[in-house]
C-alpha cells in the first residue's frame, strides 16, 4: 500500500509547470489605455514583479487602443486596450515554477486603475 501511495504522489507532480492568469479590466484610466509608452513600461515592470525573464516587448497602436505583447523566457504577457470602453484584457502565462503570474496580473490591473476586475486561472501543467 505504501508503494501505491508513493506512485500516486509521483504522478501528481507536474513535469511542466503551467500557470495561466487572465482577465478583463473595467473602468480603467482611459489616458493610460491610450498611452503605448506607459503600457509598455507597465508590462516590463509586471514581468519583473512576476519574476519572469523578459526577452522582448512589442507594441502596436490599433485605432484608439494599444496592444502590448511581452515574450518572456517562461511564456508571455499580453495586454489589449479599448479606451473608448475604459476596458482592457490581460493574459499572463508562465511555465516557470519560480514565477508569479498572479502578482504580474495584479500589478497590471492596479496600474491601469481598474475599478472592476474579472480574473480567471487555468493550471496548464503537464503531469504525464
Backbone bond lengths (Angstrom), bond angles and torsions (degrees), N, CA, C in turn:
res aa  C-N    CA-C-N  psi(-1)  N-CA   C-N-CA  omega(-1)  CA-C   N-CA-C  phi
1 X - - - 1.448 - - 1.526 111.39 -
2 X 1.297 117.47 -37.43 1.459 120.95 179.09 1.521 110.72 -62.39
3 X 1.308 118.53 -39.62 1.469 121.52 179.35 1.518 111.48 -63.82
4 X 1.317 117.11 -39.46 1.459 121.16 179.46 1.535 110.42 -63.53
5 X 1.296 117.95 -43.95 1.457 121.92 178.54 1.528 110.35 -62.00
6 X 1.311 117.19 -43.76 1.465 121.28 178.89 1.523 110.37 -61.97
7 X 1.311 118.44 -41.03 1.457 122.37 179.14 1.525 110.36 -64.50
8 X 1.326 118.15 -42.47 1.459 121.40 179.08 1.522 110.96 -61.27
9 X 1.309 117.45 -41.39 1.459 120.56 178.35 1.513 111.00 -64.46
10 X 1.323 117.05 -39.73 1.462 120.42 -179.80 1.528 111.12 -63.40
11 X 1.309 118.03 -41.36 1.460 122.26 179.98 1.531 110.15 -66.63
12 X 1.339 117.65 -35.32 1.457 121.57 -176.97 1.530 112.84 -71.68
13 X 1.313 118.46 -20.00 1.460 121.54 -179.73 1.528 108.90 -76.14
14 X 1.329 117.12 121.75 1.470 119.19 -178.71 1.522 112.56 -64.29
15 X 1.320 115.09 141.05 1.463 121.73 173.74 1.525 109.96 -86.09
16 X 1.324 115.04 -29.95 1.467 122.45 175.12 1.517 106.82 -130.10
17 X 1.322 116.09 126.22 1.461 120.95 178.39 1.530 108.22 -85.71
18 X 1.316 117.14 132.20 1.457 121.66 176.45 1.514 109.98 -136.96
19 X 1.329 116.57 109.90 1.470 121.62 -179.38 1.526 108.09 -118.77
20 X 1.323 116.16 118.36 1.461 121.43 -174.60 1.531 109.47 -123.39
21 X 1.326 116.08 110.71 1.462 122.51 176.74 1.530 106.84 -110.00
22 X 1.308 116.30 130.78 1.469 120.46 -177.95 1.518 109.14 -146.22
23 X 1.315 116.03 161.08 1.448 116.99 177.73 1.511 114.53 178.60
24 X 1.327 113.15 179.05 1.451 122.81 179.23 1.519 108.33 -117.02
25 X 1.322 115.44 136.51 1.460 122.22 -179.86 1.526 108.57 -114.66
26 X 1.327 116.32 124.30 1.465 122.37 -176.99 1.528 110.71 -111.75
27 X 1.318 114.97 152.73 1.466 122.14 176.95 1.524 112.05 55.35
28 X 1.323 115.18 47.38 1.467 121.73 178.09 1.529 109.93 -83.35
29 X 1.312 115.76 166.83 1.463 122.43 175.77 1.538 108.39 -69.32
30 X 1.321 117.09 112.46 1.472 121.03 -174.06 1.528 112.66 -64.98
31 X 1.336 117.70 -30.58 1.469 119.55 177.71 1.529 110.41 -63.48
32 X 1.320 116.30 -40.09 1.469 120.20 178.18 1.525 110.95 -67.18
33 X 1.322 116.71 -39.11 1.470 120.83 -177.54 1.524 112.78 -66.38
34 X 1.327 117.34 -19.81 1.468 121.84 179.47 1.530 112.70 -93.04
35 X 1.324 117.23 -14.53 1.460 122.07 -168.69 1.533 111.75 -95.38
36 X 1.323 115.75 100.23 1.465 121.39 -176.87 1.529 112.25 -59.52
37 X 1.323 117.35 -41.80 1.471 120.84 -178.05 1.529 111.31 -64.97
38 X 1.326 116.21 -45.92 1.470 120.37 179.82 1.525 110.84 -64.35
39 X 1.321 117.17 -44.25 1.464 120.78 179.11 1.530 111.85 -61.45
40 X 1.308 115.96 -40.31 1.461 119.82 178.23 1.528 110.30 -61.72
41 X 1.332 116.34 -43.52 1.468 120.10 178.70 1.528 112.10 -65.51
42 X 1.323 117.37 -36.12 1.463 121.34 176.72 1.525 110.09 -62.29
43 X 1.308 117.12 -44.63 1.468 120.92 -179.51 1.534 110.83 -66.71
44 X 1.310 117.62 -40.08 1.473 121.01 177.44 1.527 110.23 -60.90
45 X 1.324 116.69 -44.68 1.469 120.65 178.98 1.527 110.99 -67.19
46 X 1.329 117.44 -37.44 1.470 121.34 177.94 1.527 110.80 -60.77
47 X 1.327 116.65 -39.65 1.468 119.95 177.56 1.527 110.51 -62.09
48 X 1.324 117.10 -41.28 1.477 120.76 177.59 1.526 110.57 -63.87
49 X 1.332 116.16 -47.11 1.463 120.95 -178.89 1.529 110.85 -62.20
50 X 1.319 116.42 -35.75 1.461 121.41 178.26 1.514 113.98 -81.88
51 X 1.333 116.72 4.62 1.470 122.65 179.06 1.530 112.04 58.72
52 X 1.337 115.13 41.33 1.460 121.61 179.66 1.523 109.87 -106.76
53 X 1.311 115.88 153.37 1.461 122.30 -178.62 1.527 108.91 -94.78
54 X 1.316 116.53 105.74 1.464 121.89 -176.78 1.529 110.63 -73.23
55 X 1.320 116.33 127.43 1.470 121.74 177.47 1.526 112.02 -104.35
56 X 1.341 116.55 -41.30 1.460 120.18 -177.53 1.523 109.39 -163.74
57 X 1.322 115.61 154.18 1.468 121.62 175.55 1.524 107.83 -134.14
58 X 1.305 116.36 131.19 1.462 122.19 175.68 1.523 107.97 -121.97
59 X 1.330 115.83 145.81 1.462 119.97 179.29 1.519 109.80 -140.81
60 X 1.322 114.37 149.06 1.448 121.47 -179.87 1.518 109.31 -139.59
61 X 1.307 115.90 137.72 1.459 122.08 171.74 1.522 105.70 -90.22
62 X 1.322 116.93 120.14 1.459 121.85 -177.05 1.526 107.33 -124.07
63 X 1.324 115.75 103.08 1.459 119.04 -173.12 1.518 108.83 62.39
64 X 1.304 116.65 -129.08 1.459 121.81 178.30 1.534 111.55 -84.66
65 X 1.327 116.16 -16.87 1.458 121.16 -175.41 1.514 113.78 -95.87
66 X 1.323 113.82 -176.90 1.461 121.82 -177.24 1.523 108.24 -138.84
67 X 1.320 116.03 144.71 1.467 121.77 169.57 1.517 107.93 -121.22
68 X 1.321 115.54 131.90 1.461 122.87 178.75 1.518 107.22 -124.52
69 X 1.317 116.66 130.91 1.462 121.09 174.38 1.518 108.01 -128.89
70 X 1.326 114.72 121.91 1.464 120.71 176.14 1.520 107.87 -108.04
71 X 1.304 115.14 126.83 1.462 119.94 173.43 1.520 106.43 -93.56
72 X 1.318 115.50 122.01 1.452 120.76 176.01 1.524 107.45 -113.02
73 X 1.306 116.17 155.23 1.466 120.50 -179.31 1.526 110.41 -52.12
74 X 1.333 115.60 -34.70 1.457 121.19 -175.99 1.529 113.37 -86.16
75 X 1.328 120.32 -14.22 1.466 125.87 173.59 1.527 112.02 159.14
76 X 1.364 119.54 -106.03 1.469 118.51 -175.86 1.537 113.41 -159.42
77 X 1.328 113.77 162.99 1.464 123.31 169.20 1.525 105.89 -131.34
78 X 1.326 117.13 132.41 1.467 120.41 178.00 1.528 109.73 -133.26
79 X 1.330 115.14 138.71 1.464 121.83 175.13 1.524 107.31 -132.31
80 X 1.329 116.01 131.00 1.467 122.21 177.18 1.524 106.80 -127.47
81 X 1.340 116.55 132.98 1.468 119.94 -175.18 1.523 113.04 -121.27
82 X 1.327 114.37 149.33 1.456 124.31 173.93 1.529 106.81 -132.04
83 X 1.351 117.30 84.52 1.471 120.29 -176.88 1.527 113.07 -58.59
84 X 1.314 117.48 -32.21 1.465 120.44 -178.74 1.538 111.95 -62.41
85 X 1.343 116.25 -18.21 1.462 121.54 177.14 1.532 112.14 -115.55
86 X 1.339 116.84 5.02 1.477 122.23 -175.61 1.529 110.49 54.09
87 X 1.325 116.28 40.32 1.467 123.37 -168.50 1.519 111.35 -128.21
88 X 1.325 115.74 144.38 1.469 121.37 174.57 1.525 109.72 -145.84
89 X 1.323 115.29 152.69 1.466 119.93 170.72 1.520 107.56 -115.39
90 X 1.331 114.94 147.90 1.462 121.68 -176.98 1.515 108.58 -134.41
91 X 1.324 115.35 138.98 1.459 122.52 -179.43 1.528 107.39 -136.39
92 X 1.328 117.67 118.75 1.463 121.27 178.15 1.526 106.93 -127.18
93 X 1.317 115.53 113.58 1.471 120.97 -177.64 1.512 108.74 -124.46
94 X 1.327 115.32 133.24 1.453 119.49 -178.28 1.524 111.63 -140.29
95 X 1.302 115.80 138.42 1.458 122.54 176.10 1.526 111.11 -106.01
96 X 1.303 117.41 23.31 1.461 119.92 -178.39 1.508 111.84 -114.63
97 X 1.316 116.64 127.65 1.464 121.10 178.69 1.529 110.97 -60.75
98 X 1.324 116.76 -32.19 1.462 122.98 -176.94 1.530 113.45 -78.18
99 X 1.314 118.29 -5.36 1.465 121.20 -173.46 1.531 111.85 -94.92
100 X 1.334 114.63 163.86 1.460 121.58 -179.97 1.535 109.24 -133.93
101 X 1.344 117.00 79.70 1.461 119.38 -179.36 1.533 112.79 -63.73
102 X 1.315 117.39 -26.22 1.468 120.95 177.14 1.533 110.21 -63.00
103 X 1.325 117.11 -44.06 1.469 121.00 178.73 1.528 110.45 -64.49
104 X 1.325 117.10 -39.61 1.467 120.90 178.13 1.524 110.51 -63.79
105 X 1.327 116.62 -43.97 1.467 121.19 178.73 1.531 110.65 -61.50
106 X 1.338 117.13 -48.11 1.471 121.25 179.79 1.524 111.25 -58.44
107 X 1.339 115.95 -41.05 1.466 119.42 179.62 1.530 110.88 -61.55
108 X 1.318 117.20 -44.87 1.470 120.75 179.78 1.527 110.18 -62.78
109 X 1.327 117.22 -47.28 1.469 121.17 -178.95 1.530 111.14 -60.47
110 X 1.324 116.61 -43.12 1.472 121.14 179.23 1.523 110.65 -66.70
111 X 1.323 116.72 -42.75 1.466 120.93 -178.99 1.518 112.55 -63.56
112 X 1.326 116.80 -33.07 1.462 120.63 179.35 1.529 112.19 -86.15
113 X 1.319 116.29 0.99 1.468 123.72 176.73 1.527 112.15 58.30
114 X 1.342 115.16 40.23 1.470 120.30 179.18 1.521 110.10 -64.91
115 X 1.319 115.95 133.36 1.466 121.15 178.11 1.525 111.44 -92.19
116 X 1.323 116.23 -22.19 1.464 120.97 177.04 1.525 107.19 -136.18
117 X 1.338 115.65 133.18 1.461 121.05 -177.88 1.526 108.23 -129.45
118 X 1.312 115.66 128.38 1.467 120.88 170.08 1.524 105.39 -113.31
119 X 1.333 115.67 116.86 1.461 121.87 -172.62 1.519 109.52 -119.48
120 X 1.325 114.63 140.16 1.456 120.12 174.95 1.520 110.31 -125.03
121 X 1.306 115.33 161.04 1.463 121.00 177.58 1.518 108.82 -142.26
122 X 1.324 115.17 136.71 1.458 120.94 174.79 1.523 107.73 -131.10
123 X 1.315 115.61 130.48 1.472 120.75 171.81 1.520 106.34 -84.40
124 X 1.311 116.81 110.89 1.458 121.70 -177.46 1.524 111.15 -106.68
125 X 1.325 116.03 27.67 1.458 121.76 -178.25 1.519 111.41 -71.47
126 X 1.318 114.86 154.46 1.468 122.01 175.29 1.519 108.21 -106.44
127 X 1.311 115.31 124.62 1.453 119.62 -178.71 1.525 113.19 -110.39
128 X 1.305 116.77 -6.89 1.462 120.98 174.52 1.473 117.16 75.72
